[in-house]
């Protein structure tokens, strides 16, 4: 059975689990080596998938990197920009925003991510 045929018979959850697995492996490699030094082969090994499977999900390294950055940003942006609309104390809202933003950016993966980009 070809890889495309195998993918078309999988349940959607199985696809999202595999995609998540690839993105997690990519994050480890990109944070460790940086974009230029990372290879699709290393990413596939870190993700525990074949290089062919990697290319089924992502056309190239840049597309994979972009998906990984978007995924990480989505998680953190939702947290940082989660406001209580009933709270009209501007100073308190901005203080919490600043603390949440600094917390996200000062995490090891946040600092490594800035260096990677």
C-alpha positions as CSV (number, residue, x, y, z in Angstrom):
1,X,0.0,0.0,0.0
2,X,1.4,3.4,-0.9
3,X,1.9,6.1,1.7
4,X,-0.8,8.3,0.3
5,X,-3.3,5.3,0.2
6,X,-2.3,4.5,3.8
7,X,-3.0,8.1,4.9
8,X,-6.3,8.3,3.2
9,X,-7.5,5.2,5.2
10,X,-6.4,6.6,8.6
11,X,-8.8,8.3,11.0
12,X,-8.4,12.1,11.3
13,X,-7.2,11.7,14.9
14,X,-4.3,9.5,13.7
15,X,-3.2,12.2,11.3
16,X,-3.3,14.9,13.9
17,X,-1.3,12.7,16.3
18,X,1.4,12.1,13.6
19,X,1.5,15.7,12.7
20,X,1.9,16.7,16.4
21,X,4.7,14.1,16.7
22,X,6.5,15.6,13.7
23,X,6.0,19.2,15.0
24,X,7.4,18.2,18.4
25,X,10.4,16.5,16.9
26,X,11.0,19.5,14.6
27,X,10.8,21.9,17.6
28,X,13.5,19.9,19.4
29,X,15.8,19.9,16.4
30,X,15.3,23.5,15.4
31,X,15.8,24.7,19.0
32,X,18.9,22.6,19.4
33,X,20.6,23.3,16.0
34,X,18.8,26.3,14.5
35,X,17.0,26.4,11.2
36,X,20.0,26.3,8.8
37,X,21.8,23.4,10.5
38,X,18.6,21.3,11.0
39,X,18.0,18.7,8.3
40,X,14.8,16.9,7.4
41,X,16.5,13.6,8.2
42,X,17.4,14.7,11.8
43,X,13.8,16.0,12.2
44,X,12.4,12.7,11.0
45,X,14.6,10.8,13.5
46,X,13.7,13.1,16.4
47,X,10.0,12.6,15.5
48,X,10.3,8.9,15.2
49,X,8.9,8.9,11.6
50,X,10.4,8.1,8.2
51,X,11.7,10.9,6.0
52,X,9.0,10.0,3.5
53,X,6.3,10.4,6.1
54,X,7.7,13.8,7.0
55,X,7.3,14.9,3.3
56,X,3.7,13.7,3.2
57,X,2.9,16.2,5.9
58,X,5.3,19.0,5.0
59,X,6.6,19.9,1.5
60,X,10.0,21.2,2.8
61,X,11.9,22.4,5.8
62,X,10.6,26.0,5.6
63,X,7.0,24.9,5.5
64,X,7.6,22.7,8.5
65,X,9.3,25.5,10.4
66,X,6.5,27.8,9.6
67,X,3.9,25.3,10.8
68,X,5.9,24.8,14.0
69,X,6.2,28.6,14.7
70,X,2.5,29.1,14.0
71,X,1.5,26.3,16.4
72,X,3.8,27.6,19.2
73,X,2.6,31.2,18.7
74,X,-1.1,30.1,18.7
75,X,-0.6,28.4,22.1
76,X,1.2,31.3,23.7
77,X,-0.8,34.1,22.0
78,X,-4.1,32.6,23.3
79,X,-2.6,32.6,26.9
80,X,-1.0,36.1,26.7
81,X,-4.0,37.8,25.1
82,X,-6.7,36.1,27.3
83,X,-8.4,39.1,28.9
84,X,-11.2,39.4,31.4
85,X,-13.4,41.8,29.6
86,X,-15.2,42.7,32.8
87,X,-11.9,43.9,34.3
88,X,-11.8,47.7,33.6
89,X,-8.7,48.3,35.6
90,X,-6.3,49.1,32.7
91,X,-3.2,49.1,34.9
92,X,-4.0,45.6,36.3
93,X,-4.8,44.3,32.8
94,X,-1.5,45.7,31.3
95,X,0.5,44.4,34.3
96,X,-0.9,40.9,33.8
97,X,-0.2,41.1,30.1
98,X,3.4,42.1,30.7
99,X,4.0,39.4,33.2
100,X,2.4,36.7,31.0
101,X,4.4,37.9,28.0
102,X,7.7,37.9,29.9
103,X,6.9,34.5,31.3
104,X,6.4,33.1,27.8
105,X,9.5,34.7,26.4
106,X,11.8,33.8,29.3
107,X,11.0,30.1,29.1
108,X,13.9,28.1,27.7
109,X,12.1,27.2,24.5
110,X,11.1,30.9,24.2
111,X,14.7,32.1,24.4
112,X,15.9,29.3,22.1
113,X,13.1,30.2,19.7
114,X,14.2,33.8,19.5
115,X,17.8,32.7,18.7
116,X,16.5,30.3,16.1
117,X,14.5,32.9,14.3
